[in-house]
Amino acid sequence: MTTKASNPPMLPHQIPVAGLPDQFKVDLQRGLTDAEAKQRFDEHGPNALQEAKRESAFQIAVRQFNSIIVWILAAAAVISFVLEDTVEGWAIIAVVLINAITGFVLEWNAQQSMDALRQMDTAPARVLRNGRVHEISSEELTIGDVLIVEAGDVVAADANLFDVNQLEVNESSLTGESLPVAKQTDTPEADAPLGDQYNRLFKGTAVTAGNGKAVVTGIGQETELGKIATMVEEAERTATPLEEKLDSLARVLIWVTLGLAILFLGVGLLRGEEPESLIKTSVALAIAAIPEGMSVVSTIALAYGMLRLARKKVIVKRLSAVETLGSTNVIFTDKTGTLTQNRIEVHAIQTPEGYAELQIDAAAKTQRVSAGDQALPATDNSQLLMLTGILCNNADYDTDQEPHKEIGDPVEVALLKWAYSTGKDIDTLKSQWPRQAEKAFSSDTRIMGTLHEVNAGQLAEMPAPGGKYFVAVKGAIEEVMERCTGLDEKTRQAQQDVSEQMAADGLRTLGFACRTTDTRPGDDFAGSDLTYLGLIGFLDPPRTEVTPALEECRKAGIKVIMVTGDHPATALTIARQVKLVDEDETLVLTGKDLKPIGELSDAEKARIMESRVFARVNPAQKLDMIDLYQQHGDIVGMTGDGVNDAPALKKSDIGIAMGLRGTQVAAETADMVLKDDSFASIVKAIGQGRVIFENIRKFVLFLLSCNLSEIFVVTFAGFLNVGNPLLPLQILFINIVTDVFPALALGVGRENRQLMHEPPRDPKQPILIAADWRLVVAYALAMTLSVLGIFWIGIHELGFTQAEANTVTFYSLSVAQLFHVFNLYSGDVTFGRLFKNEITRNKYIWWAILLCTGILLLTYFVPFLRSVLSIQELTAAPLELILAAGLLPVLLIQLLRKVTGWGH
């Protein structure tokens, strides 16, 4: 596939800026038209790397037979055929096939589920088309598109730069160079390696500072990343930590079961019993006790849980993250957009002339002064303040669309909406003051500056500032005033006091300044000699759903901590409003209060861990706080949206990226992405993580207790010499019925409200702790006593033949195991809780019971199955015994739970 608009006579990095328009047939100032973009997309295809070769249906099917469990089953089948018991041999093969088919169907569905998740998580790209900035899917990029990048973006395609503003790119994923590369538009040497091609952007690299514009020169497989990808073989499939725990548990169970089977065989031989019968029963016993479906059902439980989270606007990127998610007990959260609505508007302006609160309606193009100086917005100084906000701005507010489209930082969009509400033509103003240079915002300087050339003949809408060049600056009030001249100490303090009061009222504040000059300033054009214009207060109201979500966190034993770059007073006000802290709380720590973790005393560490609100915190300090809590033994979740948040997202146990306002770097680093940026979604995700793990724990308890009951029934009967209550084929059939459908139903349960009223579990614990093993044994003994009791009554009291007793025992154990699911609810034993809990509300449980009941009825009424399983015709009396055997273990377990206090 050709990937250039025309065949270039030179390598991409040798094409000079002046040659880009002709080479790629594009207007650098307006970009491609929609028609041109469509034509090129049709020609070159989507900007997507070829997917790694997935496992085929055949490969997934073959893998179902490659396990120690299948090998044991195969050996059992061989033994059966050697002993000339062909029916049993074919039955074992049927077990293998049924388990393989079940595993194949579940894994295939899981693969489709993961494909659905990938489709929900597509990265955007900003391009210039028809003279306007558009946000499109990165797959829609095509050759010749004008790509716009800024700090936080992951570059979506290979491109040649023609405009850079302090642009730095981390290319370590491509070149291995750990330091960011400063980009420029000059043409490098012809033989320059990738790391020295400073006029190019490469797909998959991360923009760490500044911004720039570039022409797309390569997409998909023809990018440098794509060329490398074609040479890399598909990575081997690796197990998640949870799968490894389950596999380890299964291996232990296999050896324990084999040991019991050998013991049973030995005891039988010492008693002089028939060796062939003993071997058959021992083999069937070993097979029956193996939880074949455990690993498969766990994978499905995780995958379906992830899909449920995706429908709730939470994308979990790694299966293994789900286990950690449910164990999280500390969450570091940002303020803006997570605890607040991120619906930012200009609320108040303060200039040296006065103060005014505004009510702005951009849609209706109206502005009203709700409090303060009514005439202030019309003054020349306020108009210059507005002009500075328009020019020192990288956002786009497209009023040609309905509803109006907002692209960029919400604060910058708010400035444009303020100007638009007063009737200003934003595009015209930007063209009258064309930008010449930019000093990008950084966490070190905390300001942004732009340099503009003044076109004196076109200053119709705003007061002419004078001079040939105009410098516009915005940023933290203290940093802006530090760079201004002509401000006495009294004025500085007065402006600082106003800023403090605005912050105390929950407003986010920015200071603004400008300067004019007849000569073009140097690179440090925003560093000094500025004229102070005033400050603007932005309102971002709290999200209404945050307060109940925080209350839920408290009940769940989760500590929530606000970490923001905003003003301390603003942070504390919002924390009080959402009830993160009490109304009388005054403790707020700032970056200045935080020493490196190695220099902290025990008292200082205690004070940090006492505080719930941190303001003016830099990225290194976020890392130290996460480290402090992790050293304390906590499982830490961290929210983030920017490039600077990436290290903290990576270091935390669960990195949570913001999907709406977040950068691609943050999304790539995080374990999960919030599509709605809502803190309530984090709480939902933690709750779902707990549900998923509890579902896995429940079906493991269920499988082990059911399988152990089969072992106990056969071995206890053998040791007590009361006959053989179950035939080998009957054991195999019970295992098929109870191992698949009820366990799967438990694994995909949707809710368990009880879990968010309990403290988080320790992720270092195994799936089953000592108390769980006691439950397994108790459950198995309850079913065993009930079933063996029915077997004894049938033989000794009702005069059943051995065949009739086997039939009753077969159905009794099957029904007891089906009813056993109702023992696995969480919480205390009460009459109401027994009939209304997460198990009874799980519709899949009822479907599984109905399906298994139907299968059991088929074994009785279908002659072939009756013959194979040696089922005898029963009267009404045995039916009553079977129902009693199914219900009695439930009653025994409920009584045991009530007396001992054991629960789930």
N, C-alpha and C positions, 0 to 999 in steps of 0.2 A: 504494500500500500504506500503510495507517495505521500509525503507529509510536508511538502513545501508548496506554496502557491506557484512558484516557478523554480526551476533548477538553479540554485545560486552558483556563481562561478568560484565562490570561496567558502571557507568554513564559516559557520554562524558567528563565532566570536570575532571574525575579521570584518564583518559588515559594519561600516561606520553608521553613526546615527543618521547622517544625511542620506544614506542609501536605503534605509528601512522602508520609507513610503513606496519607492519604486519596486524594491525587491519583493515586498509582501502586499503591494496594491492596497494600501490603507492610508487614511487620513489620520495623522497622529493626534489631531485636536478633536476629532469627532468619532474616531473608531470606525468599525464596520457598520454598514446598514443592516437591518434585519434580513433583507433579501440576500445580501452578500454572505452573512453568517450562515443562513440556511443552506445556500448553495455549497459552501465550503464544508459544512457539517455532513451533507450528503456525500461529498466527494471523499473526505478523509475519515469519516466515522467518528464515534465518540472518543473523548479524551479519557480513556480508561485502560489500565493495565489488564492484560489477559489474566483471567483467574487461574490460580494454581490448580492443577489437575485434581479434581475431587475423586474420592473413592467411587468407583462405579457400583452399580447394584450388585454385580457379580462379586466384586471384592468384599463388599459388606457381607454378602451371604457366606462367602468362604471363611471370613473371619469368625463367624458364629460357631464354626466347628473347631477353631484353634484355641482350645482351653483345656486345662486339667480336668474340668468337670466333664467335658465331652469325652475325653480320653477314658475316664472312669466308666462312663456310661457305655462307651464302645466295648471296653473290656468285659463289662457285665453282659452285653449282648453276645459276645463271643463265647463266654462261659455257658450261657443259656443254650446256645446252639450246640456246643460240645456235649452238654447234658441231654441233648435231643428234646429240649423243651422249646420248640420253634415258636409257639404262641407267645411265650414270654420274651423270646429274643426279638420277635417282630414288635412286640409292645414297647420294649426298651428303645428300639430304633424309632418307633413312633414318638416316644418321649423326646429323643434327640431332635427329631424333625420339628415337633411342636415348639420346643424351646428355641430352635434356630429360626423358625418362621416368626415367632413372636419377637425375638431379638431383632431380626431383620426389619420387621414392620416398624418397631419403635425407633430404631436407629435411623431408618430412612425418614420417618416423620420428624425426628429431631433435626436431621440435616436440613429438611425443608424449613423447619422453624428458624434455624440459624440463618438461612438464606433470607427469610423474611426480615429478620433483625438487621441484616446488612443493608437491605434496601431501604430501611427506615432511617438509616444513619448516613446520609449523603452530605458531602462537604460543599459549601457554597464558594463562589468566586465572584469578585467584582470586576466588571469590564465596562469600557466606554463604548457605547453603541448609539448611533444616531445623535451624538453629541451629549448624551446623558449617562450618568453612572447607573448601571443595572447590576443587581445581584442575581446570579444564575447558578445552577448546579455546575460543579467543576467538569462534569462529563460533557457539558454543552460547549465548553471552550473549543475554539477551532483555530487553525492557522491564520495569523494576521490579526487576531483579536488584540485590542489594547487592554492589557491586564494591569489592574491597580492593586498594589500591595502596601501594607503597613505593618508595624510591629504587632506580632501576635498571629499573623497569617502563616499558613503552610502553603508554599508555592505550589500552584496547581498544574503547571506545565513549564516546559523550557521556554525561555523568552530572552530577548535582547533589550536591555535598558536604554531609554532615551531621556529619562528625567529622574534624578535621584535627589533626595533630601536627607543627608546623614544616614543613608541606608546601610544597615549591617545585616548580614545573613549568616546563620549557623548552618554550615554545609557538612557537619561531621557525619551525618548519615550517608553522605555520598563520597567524601574525600578522606574522612578520618581526622581532619583538622579540627581540634576542639575549640579554637578561638574563632569568634565571628569574623567574617570577611567584610571589609569596607568596600562598598560598591561604587563604581563611577561609570561614566559613559565613554571614556577614552577607549581606543582600540588596542588590545594587547598584542604581543608578538604572535606570529603565525603558529609557532610550535608551543604555545603556552599550554601547560596541562590544565585540567579542570579547575584545580585550586587557584590558578592564576588568571582564570578567565573572569576578571572582575566586572566586565560589562554584561554578564549574563546571569539569569536566574535559572535554577534547576528544580524540576519537579521533586517534591518531597522534602525540600529544605525549609528551614524555619526563619522567618524575618524576626530579628530580635530588636531592631531599633530603626527609627526613621520611616520613610515611605518612598515610593517610586512608581514609575509607569514603565511598561515594557511591551514590546510586540511579541506575541506568541510565535515561536519558530518550530516547536516540536510538541507533539501530543502523544499520549498513549505509549505504545511500545517503542516509538521512535525517540522518546526522551532518553536522557542518560540513565535515569532510574529504570526505565523500561528495558534498556539494553542489558543492564545488569540483571534484572529480574529474569530475563530469558535464559541467562546462564546458570541460574540458581535452581537446583533440584528442589522438588517439593519436600518440605520438612516432614519428618516422621511424626506420626500421630503420638501425642504424649498424654498420659493420664493426669487428671487434676488431682490435687491433694486428697479431695474427698473420695475419688475413685480408688486411689491408692489405699486409703483406710479401709474401704469396703473390700478390696481385693485381699488385703492382709487378713481381714476378719474371715473371709471365705476360706482362705488357705488353712487357717487355724481350725475352722470348723470341719474341713475335709479330713484332716489328720485325726481330730478327736473322734469323728464319726467312724473312720476306718478302724481306730483302736477299739471302739465299742463293738463294731461288727466282728472283729477278730476275737474279742472276749466272748461274745455271744456264741460264736462258732466253737471256741474251745470248750466252753461250759457244756454245750450240747453234745460234743463228741465224748467228753468225760462221762456223760450220763448214758451214752450208748445210743443216742438218737441217730436217725438216718442221715448220713453225711450229705447226700444229694439235697435233701430238703433243707438242711442247715445252711448249705452253701447258697442255695437260692434265696433263702430268707435274709442271710447276712448281706448278700450282694444288694438285694432290694432295699434293705435297711440303710445301707451306705448311700445308695442313690437317693432315697427318699429324704434323707436328712440334709442333702446339699441344697442351699438356697440359690438355685440356678438363676433366678431372675433379678437378683439383688443389684448387680452393677448396671444392668439395662434400665431397671425401673428408676434408679437414682439419677441416671442421665436424663431420662424423660422428666422426672420431677424438677430438675434444674432448668431444663430447656423450656418447659411449659411455664414455670415460674418466671423466667426471663421474658417470655412473651406477654404474660399478664402485666409485668412491670412496664413493658414497652407500650401497652395500651394505656397505661397511666402516665405516660410521658417520661418514663425512665428507661434509658438504654443501658443495660449492663453488658459490658463488652467481653467479660471473661467469666466462664462458668465457675472457676475457682473463687471468684470474688463474692459469690452469693453466700458461701459459708462464712466468710469474714464479715459480710454485711450484717448478718444477724447477730454478730457478737460485738458490734460497735457500741461503745459506751461513752465516747467523747466526740462531739462534732464541733469543729471550728468552721464558723460560717461567716461569709461576707454580709454586709448590710444591704448595699444598693442592689435592688432587683431580686434579692433572695428573701430578706425580711421586709423589704419595701416593694412597691408596685413597679418601680422603674418607669413610671409615667411622669417624667420630670418636666416641670414647667417653670418659666421665670415667674417668681412670686414677689420679689422686692428688689428695688434698685436703691443704692446709696451713693451719692456723689458728694463732693465737698460742699455743694449748694443745698443738699437736703435729702429727704428720704420719702419713698412712696411705695405702697404695696399695690400690686397690679392683679387684675383678673383678665386673663387672656383667652380668647377663643379664636384659634387659627382658622377653623373651618368657616366661621362667620366673618372673619377678618375684622375683629373688634378688640379694642383694648380699653379697659376702664380702671381708673384709680380708685381702689376701694378704701384706702386709708393713706394719710400723709399729704404731701404737697401735690395738689391737683395739677399744677403747671410744670412740675419737674420733668416729665417725659418729653415735653416739647422744647426744652432748652438745648442750646447747641452742644453743651457738654454731654447731655444724655444721648443726643443723637450720635455724637462721636463715640460714646460708649457702645451704642448699638452697632455702629459701623465696625468697630474693633471686633465685636463678637461675631459679625458676619465674615470678616476677612480671616481672622485667626481661627479657622474652622475647616475641618475636613469632611463634614457630614454633607448629606444631600437630602433636600426636602422637595420631592417632586410633586408639584401641585397640578400637573397635567392629568394625573390619574385620580380616580375616585375609588376608595378613599385615598387621600394623599399618602404617598409612599415615603417612609422614613428609613434612611440608610446611614449608619454611623453611630457614633457615641451619643447616647440620649441627651447629655448636657449640651452638646454641640447642636443637636437637632432642636432642642428647646430654644436656643438662641436664634436659630433660623425661623422658627415658628413665631417667636416674639416679633421679629422684623416683619414677617409676612402679615401678622395680625394688624399691623399699622399701615398696611398697603404698600410696603416696599417691594420692589422687583429685585429679588435676590440675584438672579442670573445677570441682570443688567449691572448691578453694583459690582459684582465680581469681575465683570468684563471691564468696568471703568477703573478698577484697581488691580490689574493683572499681577499675579504672584510671581515674584522673581526668586525667592528662596524661602526656606523653612527651617526653623530649629524645632525639632520634634520634642514632644513632652517626654521627660524621663523621671524616674523615681528619685534621681539625684538632684536635679535642678528644680523639679516640680513646677516648671513653667513651659509654655509653648509660645513660639514667636514666629511671625511671618513677615517677609519683606515684600512691599508692593511698589510698583511704579505708578505715579499719579498722572492720569490723563486729564489735565486741567480743563480741557474743552468739553468734557462730558460730565461734569459734576452737578447734575440737575437735581438729584433727589436728596443729597446730603450736604452738610456744610463743608466747604473746601478747607482741608487742614493746612494747606500751604506746603511749599517744598516740592521737589521732584520725586522723593521717595518717602514712603510711609511705612513705619514699623508698628505692627499690632502685636500685643502681648497679653496673655491671660495665664492665670495660675493661682497657686496658694497666695493668700493676701500678704503674708509676711514676706514671701519671696519676691512678689511683685514690688512692694513698697521698698524693699532693700535695693532695688535697681532704679528707683525714681529719685530725681533731684527736685529741690524746691519744696520739700515737705518738712515742716518743723516737727519737733517732737510732740507737740500738743495735737497736731493734726493726725500724726501717725497713731498716737494712742487712741484718739477719738474713733478713727476708722477701725482700729483693732477691737475696740470695745463694741462697736456696732456689729462687727463680724462675730464676736463672741456671743452677743445677744441673739443674732440670727441663728447661730449654731445651737444655742440653748433652746430655741423655738423649733428645732428639728429641720432647719434649712441647711442645705449644702451651699457653701459660698465660694466664689471665685473673684479674684481681683483683676482689674484691667488697667492697662497703661498703653501709651503710644509715644511716638516721636516722629518728627519730620526732618528731612535733611535734603539739601540740594545736591550732595555728593553721595554716591552709592556707598553704603557702609560695608565694613568687612564681615568676616564670618561670625564675629561676636556681636551682631547687630542688635540682639535682644538683651545684652548683658548690662547696659548702663545708660545714663542720660535719658531716662524715660520720664514722661509726664503722667502723673497719676490721674486716672479718670474716675475711679470709683469701684464699687463692688456690686455683684448681683447675687441674690439669694434664690436658690432653686428648691422647690418643694417636691418631695417624693414621699407620698403618704404610705404608711405601713400596709402590708397585705392583710386583709381581714381574716384569712385562714391561718395566719401564723400563730396567733395566741392559743387557739385550741391545740395546734400541733405541738407547741412548746409544753403545754400542760400534759399532753400524751407522752412527751419525752420524759418529763419528771416522773410520771407513773411507771415508765419503762426502765428507770434507772439510768437514763442517758443525760449526760451533762452537756449543755450547749453553751458555746463561747463565741462571742462576736469579735471578729478581727477585721478591722477596716482601716483604710488609709485616710478616712475622713477626720474632721475636727472632733476632739474628745467630747465636747458638749453636744454636738449633733448625735454622735454615737450613743451617748448616755440617754438622751431624750428618746431616741427610737427604741432603745432597749427597755426603757420604762413603758413606752406606749404599747409594746407588744408583750409586756409582762415577762421579759427575759430576766429582769431584776425587779426588786421591790421599788415602790415609789420613793422611799427614803434612801435608796442606794446612792452613794457618792463615789465609790471606788472605781476609777478608770485609770488604767495604766497606758502610758504612751511609749513610743519607741525609745524615747530618752530614758525611760525607767528600766529598760531591759538590757542588762549586761549579757555578754556571751555566756553560754551555759556553764562553761568551765570556771567562770569567775563568780558564780552565784553562791551565796551562803545558804544554809538550810532555811534561815528565816526569809530570805529573798525568794527562794523557791516556793515556800509555803504561801507567800503573798501573791506570787504569780498564779499559783493554782487556786487561790481564793477568788481572784478577780474573774468576772464574767465578761468584761468589756475591755477591749484593747483598741487604741486608736493611733494613727500615724505610725503604723508598723511597716517595716521594710521586709523584703523577701527572706533575708538571712535570719531575721528575728522570728519569722513564722517557722522556719526550720528548727530553730532552737526550742520553740514552744512545743512543737510536735515531738521533738526528741525528749524533752522533759517529761511529757505525759507518757510516752512509750517506755521510758526508763522506769516510770512508776508502775508499769504493767497494764496500761490502758490500751484499748483498741481505738485508734483515732481515725475519724473521717474528716476530710478537709475539702471545703468548697473553694473553687477558683475560676477565674475567667480570663486572666491575662497571661502573657509570656512570663512575667515575673512570678506567677503562681505555679508554674510548671514544676520547679524543684520541690515545692511543698506538696503538690499533688502526688508526685512520685514517691516522696518519702513517707507519706501517710499510709495507713493500712488500707484505706479506701479513699481514692481520689475522686472527687465529684466535680465535674466540669459543668459550666452553664452553657446550655445549648443555644439560647437566644442571643445573648450578648457576648458569649465567650469566644475566645480565639480558637483557631484550629489547633494551635500548639497545646493549649490546655486540654482540648477534647482528645487529642492523640495520646496525651500522657495519662489521662484519668482512667479509672476503672469503670466509671459510669458517667453518663451524660444526662442532665435534666433538660428535657425539651421545653419545659415551661419556666425554668429558673426558680421554681417555687420551693421554699423550705418545707412546705407540707408534703411535697413529693419525696423529699429525703426521708421523712418519717414513714411515709407509705412504703418506701423501698426497704427500710430497716424492718418494718413489720412483716413485709412479704418475705424478706430474707430469713426471718425467724420462722415463718410458716413453712418455707421450703425445707429448712433443715429439720424442723420438727416432723414434717411429713416423712422425710427419709428415716428419721429415728423411729417413727411409728411403724413403718412397714418393715424395718429391720427387726424390731421387737416382735411384730406379728409373724414374720417368716420364721424366726428362730424359735419362738414358742410353739408354733404349729409343728415345725419339723422335729423339735425336741419331744413333743408329745407323741409323735409317731415312734421315735426311738424308745421312749419309756413304755409305751403300750406293748411293743414287741419284746423288749428285753426283760421287763418286769414279769410278763407272762411266762417267758422262757425260764427265768430264774425261779419263779414260783411253781413251775411245772404244772400249769393249769391249762395247757393246750396252746394252740397257735391262733390268736384272735384275728389276725389279718393275713391274707395271702399276699405273696410278692406283687402280683399284678394290681391288687387292690391298693397296696401302699403306693405304687407308682401312679395310679390314677388319682388318688387323693392329692398327691404332690402336684400333679398338673393343675388340678382344679384350684387349690389354695395358693399356689406359688405365683400365679399370673394375675388373675382378675382382681381379687380383693386387695392384693399388695399394690397393684397399679392404681386402684381407686384411692387407697390411702396416700399414695405418692403424689397425686395431683389434687389433693384437697385445697380449697381456695381460701379458707379463713380459719382463724383461731384467735378470737378476741382476747382470750386469757393470756396469751404470750406477751402482749404489750403492757401487762400489769405485773410483769416479773422482771428481775434484773437480767442483763445479758449473760449468755453462757460463755464460758472460757473456751476459746478456739483451740487451746492446747489439749483439751480433754478429748478422749476417744469418742466415737459415736455412742457407745454404750459405756456408762460408768458402772461402778460396783452395784449401785442400787438398781440399775436397769437389769443387770444379770440376775439379781434376786427376783425381779419381776418375771423375767423369762422362765426361770425355774418354777416360780409359783404358778404362772399361767399354764405351763406344760403339765405340772402335777395336777392342777384342777381338772384339766381335760382328761388326763390319764386315769385319775381316780373315777371320774364319771363314766368313762367308756369301759374300763375294766369292770366296774361295778355292774354295768348293764350286761356285759359279757358273762359274768359269773351268775347273775340272776337268770339269764336266758338258759345257761347250761344246767344249773343246779335247782332252780325253782320252777322254771317253765318247761323243762324237758326238751329244749332245742337240740337239734342235731348240731354237729360241728359246723356243717355248711350253713345252717340257718343262723347260728351264732356269729359266724364270720360275716354274713350279710348284714345283720343288725349292727355289728361293730363297725363295719365299713361305713354305713350310713350315719351312725352315731358320731363317729369321729369327723366325718365330712361336715355334718350340721354343726357340731361343736366348734369347729374351726371357722365356719362362716359366721356364726354368732359371736365369735371371739372378737371381731372387729369392734363391737360395741363396748368392749372393755377398755379401749385405747383412747378415750376422751381425756382432756386435760381438766384439772381443777378438783375441787373437793367432791365427795360423794354426797349428793342430795337427791331427793326424789325428782325434783324438777330438772336438775342437771343431767340425770341419767337419760331423760327422754328428749332433752333439748341441748345439744352441744354441737361442736364442729363435725363430729362423726355423723350424727343423724341429719345434719344439714347438708352433708356431702351427697349430692345426687348420684355421683359415680359409685358410691358404696351400695346404694339400693339397686342400681343397674347390675353391679357385679354379683350381688346376692341372687337377683332374679335369673341372671344368666347361668350361674353355677347351679341353682336349683333346677333349672331346665335341663342342664347337662345330667344331673343326678337322676332326674325322672327318665331321661332317655336310656340311662344304664339299666333301668328297671323294666321299661316297656319295649325296648328294642331287643329282639331275640339274640342277635349277634353279640351285642355288648353284654347281655346277661350271660351268655355262654362263655365269653372270653374272661369275664370277671367272676365267674362262678356265683352269680347272684341267684338266690332262692326266692320263691314266691312267699310273701309275708301276709299275715292276717292283721287285723286292726290292733291287736295287743302289742306286737312289735313296733308298730308305728308310734304308739304312745311312748314306748321306751325310747325310741329314737329322738322324739321331740324333747323328752325329759333329759336325755343325755346332752342335747344341744343347749338347753336352758340352764341346767344345773351349774356348769362351770361359770356362767355369767353371774349367777347368784352368789356362788362361792367367792369369786373374785371381788364383787362389790362388798361383801361382808368383810373380806380380808382388808380391802382398802379402807373401809370405815374404821375397823379396829386398829390397824397399824398406822394409818395416815399416809400410806403410800399413794402417790399420785403421779401425774405426768406433767 
